[in-house]
Amino acid sequence: MFSQGFDVPVSAFGTMIEDWASAGFVVAGPTYPRTDASDRAGLDEKDIVNHPADLRAVIASVLAQDRERGSALWGLLDAGEIGLVGHSDGGDVSLAVADNTCCNDPRIKAVAVLSGAELAAFGGSYFGGHHVPLLVVQGGADTVNPPGCSVEIYDAAPAPKFYLDLVGAGHLPPYLDAGTDQQAVARVTTDFFDAELAGQAAAGPAMVADGTLPGLAQLTAGGAAPLPPGPCPGAPR
């Protein structure tokens, strides 16, 4: 399940979605009310507080289609292996549904947060109960969701956890623009889901190799975050 960021259409992430699908995953990318770029008259970022419930509803709908004879998804899904991935506000929503007591869905088995944050507006507490494997991806020069937000997530999470630092990268380019950063994100996230959802033994070493690009990207697995902690607007205090 992929969740887009505020005022950015799901279609803008088409390259990464196609990469995940080509690796054998069924990928759903819902359009959230009041935050999609097409909703010019009603954009309202505060509506994000309703999106965890929206995401859980989409999961239920997709699973129902898997059971519906004649559906395009009939028989294609493994209901026991559901992963979440989201960018920015979509990462906030994905993390909340995976690991916040406010909105946790026990069906989730892994979550990848791309330049996201813990969000106080959801209420609840993070990593207080149910926990799933976590991948955090962050641009080192992101000024929208600064690195401190991702460091906060990573430091608070129990293992297994991974942190992909994109050296000198901003908020949108690593995910929208063709190039080395986008390739690294696509490969590392695919490796992560191959390991945590598909159970592929070779995916763990592949994730380390794909996330280790001198001067460009650094993958940390379980150890200290590669960047120091810092302020994160909107995070729980």
C-alpha positions as CSV (number, residue, x, y, z in Angstrom):
1,M,0.0,0.0,0.0
2,F,1.6,3.3,-1.1
3,S,0.5,6.6,0.3
4,Q,1.6,9.9,-1.4
5,G,2.6,13.1,0.2
6,F,0.6,16.3,0.5
7,D,-0.3,18.0,-2.9
8,V,1.6,15.4,-4.9
9,P,-0.3,13.0,-7.2
10,V,0.2,9.3,-6.8
11,S,1.1,9.2,-10.5
12,A,4.3,11.2,-9.8
13,F,5.7,8.2,-8.0
14,G,4.9,5.9,-11.0
15,T,8.5,4.8,-11.6
16,M,8.9,3.4,-8.1
17,I,5.4,1.9,-8.1
18,E,6.3,0.1,-11.3
19,D,9.6,-1.1,-9.8
20,W,7.7,-2.7,-6.9
21,A,5.1,-4.2,-9.1
22,S,7.8,-5.6,-11.5
23,A,9.3,-7.3,-8.4
24,G,6.1,-9.3,-7.9
25,F,4.2,-7.1,-5.4
26,V,0.6,-6.0,-5.9
27,V,0.7,-2.2,-5.2
28,A,-2.3,-0.1,-4.4
29,G,-1.9,3.7,-4.4
30,P,-5.1,5.4,-3.0
31,T,-5.9,9.0,-3.6
32,Y,-6.6,10.6,-0.3
33,P,-9.4,13.2,0.2
34,R,-8.4,16.9,0.7
35,T,-4.6,16.3,0.2
36,D,-4.3,15.1,-3.4
37,A,-3.0,17.6,-6.0
38,S,-6.2,17.2,-8.1
39,D,-8.3,18.6,-5.3
40,R,-7.5,22.2,-6.0
41,A,-10.6,23.6,-4.3
42,G,-10.4,21.6,-1.1
43,L,-6.8,21.1,-0.2
44,D,-6.5,20.8,3.6
45,E,-3.4,19.2,5.1
46,K,-5.1,19.0,8.5
47,D,-7.3,16.3,7.0
48,I,-4.3,13.9,7.4
49,V,-5.8,13.0,10.8
50,N,-8.5,11.0,9.0
51,H,-6.1,9.2,6.7
52,P,-5.1,6.3,8.9
53,A,-8.8,5.2,8.9
54,D,-8.8,5.8,5.1
55,L,-5.8,3.6,4.6
56,R,-7.3,0.8,6.7
57,A,-10.5,1.0,4.7
58,V,-8.5,0.7,1.4
59,I,-6.7,-2.4,2.8
60,A,-10.0,-4.0,3.6
61,S,-11.3,-3.2,0.1
62,V,-8.3,-4.6,-1.7
63,L,-8.4,-7.8,0.4
64,A,-12.1,-8.1,-0.4
65,Q,-11.3,-7.9,-4.1
66,D,-8.9,-10.7,-3.7
67,R,-11.7,-12.9,-2.5
68,E,-14.2,-11.7,-5.2
69,R,-14.4,-14.1,-8.2
70,G,-14.0,-12.2,-11.4
71,S,-12.2,-9.3,-9.8
72,A,-8.9,-8.2,-11.4
73,L,-7.2,-9.0,-8.0
74,W,-8.9,-12.4,-7.4
75,G,-6.5,-14.8,-5.9
76,L,-3.4,-12.6,-6.4
77,L,-2.8,-11.5,-2.8
78,D,-1.3,-13.0,0.3
79,A,-3.4,-11.5,3.0
80,G,-0.7,-12.4,5.6
81,E,2.0,-10.3,4.0
82,I,0.9,-6.7,3.8
83,G,3.5,-3.9,3.7
84,L,3.1,-0.1,3.8
85,V,5.2,2.5,2.2
86,G,4.6,6.3,2.1
87,H,6.3,9.6,1.3
88,S,6.1,12.7,3.6
89,D,2.6,13.0,4.9
90,G,1.9,9.5,3.4
91,G,4.9,8.3,5.4
92,D,3.4,9.8,8.6
93,V,0.1,7.9,7.8
94,S,1.9,4.6,7.0
95,L,3.9,4.8,10.3
96,A,0.8,5.5,12.3
97,V,-1.1,2.5,10.9
98,A,2.0,0.3,11.4
99,D,3.3,1.4,14.8
100,N,1.0,3.9,16.6
101,T,-1.5,2.8,19.3
102,C,-3.9,5.3,17.8
103,C,-4.4,3.5,14.5
104,N,-2.4,0.3,14.5
105,D,-3.5,-2.4,12.0
106,P,-2.3,-5.8,13.1
107,R,-2.4,-7.0,9.5
108,I,0.7,-4.9,8.6
109,K,3.9,-6.9,8.4
110,A,6.5,-4.2,7.4
111,V,6.6,-0.4,6.8
112,A,8.9,1.9,4.8
113,V,8.8,5.6,5.7
114,L,10.2,7.9,3.0
115,S,11.0,11.4,4.5
116,G,8.2,11.0,7.0
117,A,7.7,11.8,10.7
118,E,5.9,10.9,13.9
119,L,2.9,13.2,14.1
120,A,1.4,14.4,17.4
121,A,-1.9,15.1,15.8
122,F,-2.7,11.4,15.5
123,G,-2.5,11.0,19.3
124,G,-1.6,7.6,20.7
125,S,2.0,6.5,21.3
126,Y,4.6,5.1,18.8
127,F,6.2,1.8,19.3
128,G,4.3,1.1,22.4
129,G,2.9,-2.3,21.4
130,H,2.7,-4.0,18.1
131,H,5.8,-3.5,16.0
132,V,6.9,-4.5,12.5
133,P,10.2,-4.3,10.6
134,L,10.9,-0.6,9.7
135,L,12.9,1.0,6.9
136,V,13.4,4.8,7.2
137,V,14.6,6.7,4.1
138,Q,15.8,10.3,4.4
139,G,17.5,13.0,2.3
140,G,20.3,14.7,4.3
141,A,19.4,18.1,2.9
142,D,15.6,17.8,3.3
143,T,14.2,21.1,4.6
144,V,10.5,20.0,4.5
145,N,10.7,17.0,6.7
146,P,14.2,17.5,8.2
147,P,16.5,14.6,9.0
148,G,15.7,15.0,12.7
149,C,12.2,13.6,12.0
150,S,13.6,10.4,10.5
151,V,16.3,10.1,13.2
152,E,13.5,10.4,15.8
153,I,11.6,7.5,14.2
154,Y,14.6,5.3,13.8
155,D,16.0,5.9,17.4
156,A,12.6,5.1,19.0
157,A,11.9,1.9,17.0
158,P,13.0,-1.5,18.2
159,A,14.9,-3.8,15.8
160,P,14.6,-4.9,13.1
161,K,15.1,-1.4,11.7
162,F,17.1,0.2,8.8
163,Y,18.0,3.8,7.9
164,L,18.9,4.8,4.4
165,D,20.6,8.2,4.4
166,L,20.6,9.9,0.9
167,V,23.6,12.2,1.2
168,G,22.7,15.8,0.3
169,A,19.3,14.9,-1.1
170,G,16.1,17.0,-0.7
171,H,12.5,16.2,-0.1
172,L,11.1,15.3,-3.5
173,P,13.9,14.6,-6.0
174,P,15.0,11.2,-4.6
175,Y,11.5,9.8,-5.2
176,L,10.3,11.7,-8.3
177,D,13.4,12.4,-10.4
178,A,15.2,9.8,-12.4
179,G,18.8,9.3,-11.2
180,T,21.0,7.4,-8.8
181,D,19.0,8.4,-5.7
182,Q,15.7,7.2,-7.1
183,Q,17.3,3.9,-8.2
184,A,18.8,3.4,-4.7
185,V,15.4,4.1,-3.1
186,A,13.6,1.7,-5.5
187,R,16.2,-1.1,-5.0
188,V,16.5,-0.8,-1.2
189,T,12.8,-0.6,-0.6
190,T,12.3,-3.6,-2.9
191,D,15.0,-5.5,-1.1
192,F,13.4,-4.6,2.2
193,F,10.0,-6.0,1.2
194,D,11.6,-9.0,-0.5
195,A,13.2,-9.8,2.9
196,E,10.4,-8.9,5.3
197,L,7.3,-9.9,3.2
198,A,8.6,-12.5,0.7
199,G,11.1,-14.0,3.1
200,Q,13.9,-14.1,0.6
201,A,17.2,-14.8,2.4
202,A,19.3,-13.1,-0.3
203,A,17.4,-9.8,0.1
204,G,19.1,-8.7,3.3
205,P,22.6,-8.7,1.8
206,A,21.2,-7.1,-1.4
207,M,19.7,-4.3,0.7
208,V,23.1,-3.6,2.3
209,A,24.8,-3.6,-1.1
210,D,22.2,-1.5,-2.8
211,G,22.2,1.0,0.0
212,T,25.9,1.5,0.2
213,L,27.0,4.0,-2.4
214,P,30.1,6.0,-1.3
215,G,29.3,9.7,-1.2
216,L,25.7,9.1,-2.2
217,A,23.9,6.7,0.2
218,Q,24.6,4.9,3.5
219,L,22.5,2.1,4.9
220,T,22.5,1.6,8.7
221,A,21.0,-1.7,10.0
222,G,20.1,-1.6,13.7
223,G,23.0,0.5,14.9
224,A,23.2,4.2,15.6
225,A,21.5,6.6,13.2
226,P,24.0,8.0,10.6
227,L,22.8,11.6,11.4
228,P,22.5,13.3,14.8
229,P,19.1,13.9,16.4
230,G,17.5,17.3,15.7
231,P,14.2,19.2,15.9
232,C,11.1,17.8,14.1
233,P,8.1,20.1,13.7
234,G,4.8,18.4,14.6
235,A,6.4,15.5,16.4
236,P,5.1,14.3,19.8
237,R,6.7,16.0,22.8
